[in-house]
């Protein structure tokens, strides 16, 4: 089954995976407190605005460190609002409502999630027909296609490397790259799986 880009989030761990039929020549790179999806060195040139973006940012919010992750340019305004002190629910809803679903041939939903230092986790999506923001207390998945409403999901990873690998290895078609996130006593750990 092809579900496109997806994320899984729970109170202690999460993951984001790029799955793509159209632009498979991408990888995730680490930059300061962000993970960035971008083209590989051998990728053909494109002017598609949805190919490169920060997929994960860790910010120092007034209530403590928070991780924000998702499938596009909306990650940055969500992270900036959380850093300014917006409650995560408001930051997710405001940014997703403002940017709306992607205006491509498929009306691709935007998906995002947050986990704060206390383990409060939220998952959100904006589709052509809805804006959903939910607090989750167990691993929950949302994808851009086929599974575009949040649903409980069996996700067993307990460290960032395992989270990235588990997301990359899931049976959904056309895996390109993945990021894993785990909440620890010392903050958030992240890992990258580029399928190399």
N, C-alpha and C positions, 0 to 999 in steps of 0.2 A: 504494500500500500504506500502511495506517495502522499505524505502529509505536509510537505514543504518544510519551512523553518519551524522549529518548535522549541519550547522550553518546559522544564520541570522545576517546580519550586516547592520546598517544604520548610519547616522552621529551622532546620539545621544544614540543609544542602540544596543545591540546585544545579541546573545545567542548561546550556543553550546549544542548539545544533543547527548549523546551516546544512540544508539539504536542497539541492538544486539540479534541475534538468537543463536550464538555460545558461547558467554561469557557474560551472563546476570548478573553474580555475581560480579558487580563492583559498585564503588561509587566515588564521587568526594570529596576530602579533601582540606582544605585551608592550605597553608604553606607560610609564609612570603608574598612575592608579586607574588605567583603562586597558581593556582588551579591544583590539580593533580588527574588524573583518575588512580584508582588501584583496585585490587581485594578486595572483602569483606573478613571478617574473615573466613567465611564458604565456600569460593570459592575453587574448586578443584585446585591442583597445575597445572601450565602450563609453558612451555618454549616459548610460543608465544611472540615474541618481540613487538607485536602491542597492547597488553592488558593494559600496564601501561605506562603513559606519562604525562607530564605537558600539560594540555589543554588550559591554559591561563596564561599569564605573563604580569605584568605591569612594564614598564621600564621607567627610566628617560633618555629620548633622548635629544640631544642638542636643538631640537626645542620644547621640552616640553614632558610631560608625554604621553606615548602611550601604548595602550593595544594590545596584540597579542594573538589570539586564534585560535585553530584548532584541528585536529583529530589525532595528533601523535607527534613523536619525532622531527619533523621539527619546532615545535613552539619555541624550545630553540634556534636554530641557527638564526631564523628570529628575535627573540627578541634581541639576542646578536648583530646582525648587525644594527638593529634600534638604539640600545643603543650606538653603536659606531658612529652613525651619517649617516648611509646609508639612503637614501630616502626609505620610506616604500615599494614603488613599486619595487625598486631594491632588497631590503631585501627579499621580497616575491619571486620574480622571481629567484634570485640566489639560495636560500635554496631549493625551490621546484624543480628546475632544477637539482641541485646536488643530492638530495635524490630520486627524481623520484617517480612514483607511487609505492604502496606497492607490493612487489613481493610475493603475496599470491595466493591462488587458484582462486581469483576473479579479480586480477589486480586492487585492490581497489585504487581509487584516493586519493591523499592527498588534503585536503582542509584547507584554512587558511583565516584569516581576520585581519585587523588592524583598529583602530580608534585612531586618535591623539587628543591632547588637543583642537585643533581648530575645530574638527568635520570632518576632512577629513577621509573618510572611504574607504577602499579597500577590495576587495574579490578576492580570487585566488584559482585555482585548477590545479593540474597536473594529467592528465590521461594518459593512454597508447598512446592516439592519439593527445594530445594537452596540452599546458601550457597556461592558461588564467589568466590574472591579469586585473582587472577593478576597476575604481573609481566608487563609488555609491553615489547617493544623495537621495535615498529612500531605505527602507528596502529591502534587496535582500537575497535570499536563494541559497545555493548550498549544495548538498548532495553527498554521496559516490556512491549511486546507483539511477537509474531512473531519478534523477534531478541533474545530474553531470555537468550541465552548469548553471551559475548564472541566476536567474530569479527574477523579482519583486515579493514581497511577502507581504501580509497584516500582519503586526506585530505591535500591539498597545501598548505594555508595556512602561511605563514611569518611572518605578523604577526597580532596579536589582532583587528584589524578584519576582515581577510580570513577568519580562522577563524570569527568570528561570522556573517559574510555567507555563507560556504560552508555552514555548518550550516543556516542559515535557508533557503537556496536548494535544499537537497537535495530530491529528488523525493518524499520521504515526505509523506503528506497532512497537512493541517490545521496548518501552521506558525503559531505565535503569536509567539514571541520566541526570541532565542538570545544566548548569551554565548560569547566567544572568549577563549582564554588562550594566551599564548606565554611560554616561558622565555627570558630574555635574560641577558647578562652582568651586568646591573644589577638582576636580580630578575624578577618576573612582570609582564607587561602584560596588561590585560584590556580588552575592548570589548563593547559591547552593540548588538544589532540588534533593534529593536522593530517592524520592518516598516512604519515610517511613511514 
